[in-house]
Amino acid sequence: MPDWITHILVPWTLITILGFKFKQFNQQNAAITIIGALIPDIYKIYIPLEIFGIHLENFLNPIHFPVGSLLIAAFLSLFFIERRLIFSFLTLGIITHYALDLLLFNGGICLFYPFSPLEFQVGIISVTDYNITIASIIAAFMVYFIYKRANK
């Protein structure tokens, strides 16, 4: 199940591996990419708000669609001097998020919302299957140790 642990570790691992070859893929940009990977799930803030009687699910739900996530990334990038670079790393994180979510087989992702209501899914992983989380933890540890050894 691509949970938040997986959504954090996969982009960090990707940026760290790319950092061996390309200088702009450094740990600062990895943090920005991780934030981008979490953007689509910020809509889930509606869950604790419902305890207090605040119902924002319909208002926040479009954030989990690519258009909504990219709008949030564009807004966040306005707070930085290097807007294009920040936006590109936030977008890379968003792409890793949706790539992981596409692997699920219960539900789907409306990739072309609001232009099309079609939902896409590959259907490889169940929500209750934590093998991808375990695999991402193992891969992140391996990359971390290689990264530490290479930077000594």
ChimeraX attribute file (.defattr): number of C-alpha atoms within 10 A of each C-alpha:
attribute: neighborCount
match mode: 1-to-1
recipient: residues
	/A:1	21
	/A:2	26
	/A:3	15
	/A:4	13
	/A:5	13
	/A:6	23
	/A:7	27
	/A:8	25
	/A:9	20
	/A:10	25
	/A:11	27
	/A:12	25
	/A:13	20
	/A:14	18
	/A:15	25
	/A:16	22
	/A:17	18
	/A:18	14
	/A:19	17
	/A:20	13
	/A:21	9
	/A:22	11
	/A:23	8
	/A:24	13
	/A:25	18
	/A:26	16
	/A:27	13
	/A:28	10
	/A:29	20
	/A:30	24
	/A:31	18
	/A:32	21
	/A:33	30
	/A:34	24
	/A:35	20
	/A:36	31
	/A:37	29
	/A:38	20
	/A:39	22
	/A:40	26
	/A:41	20
	/A:42	13
	/A:43	20
	/A:44	15
	/A:45	12
	/A:46	17
	/A:47	13
	/A:48	11
	/A:49	13
	/A:50	12
	/A:51	9
	/A:52	8
	/A:53	8
	/A:54	11
	/A:55	14
	/A:56	15
	/A:57	15
	/A:58	9
	/A:59	10
	/A:60	16
	/A:61	16
	/A:62	17
	/A:63	19
	/A:64	22
	/A:65	19
	/A:66	21
	/A:67	17
	/A:68	18
	/A:69	25
	/A:70	21
	/A:71	12
	/A:72	17
	/A:73	23
	/A:74	18
	/A:75	12
	/A:76	15
	/A:77	19
	/A:78	13
	/A:79	10
	/A:80	11
	/A:81	9
	/A:82	10
	/A:83	14
	/A:84	13
	/A:85	15
	/A:86	22
	/A:87	23
	/A:88	18
	/A:89	25
	/A:90	29
	/A:91	23
	/A:92	20
	/A:93	31
	/A:94	28
	/A:95	20
	/A:96	22
	/A:97	26
	/A:98	19
	/A:99	16
	/A:100	19
	/A:101	23
	/A:102	22
	/A:103	20
	/A:104	21
	/A:105	15
	/A:106	13
	/A:107	13
	/A:108	16
	/A:109	19
	/A:110	19
	/A:111	19
	/A:112	14
	/A:113	15
	/A:114	13
	/A:115	8
	/A:116	9
	/A:117	11
	/A:118	12
	/A:119	13
	/A:120	17
	/A:121	17
	/A:122	14
	/A:123	14
	/A:124	12
	/A:125	19
	/A:126	15
	/A:127	14
	/A:128	8
	/A:129	13
	/A:130	15
	/A:131	13
	/A:132	17
	/A:133	19
	/A:134	14
	/A:135	13
	/A:136	20
	/A:137	18
	/A:138	13
	/A:139	14
	/A:140	22
	/A:141	14
	/A:142	12
	/A:143	17
	/A:144	16
	/A:145	11
	/A:146	13
	/A:147	15
	/A:148	9
	/A:149	9
	/A:150	9
	/A:151	8
	/A:152	5
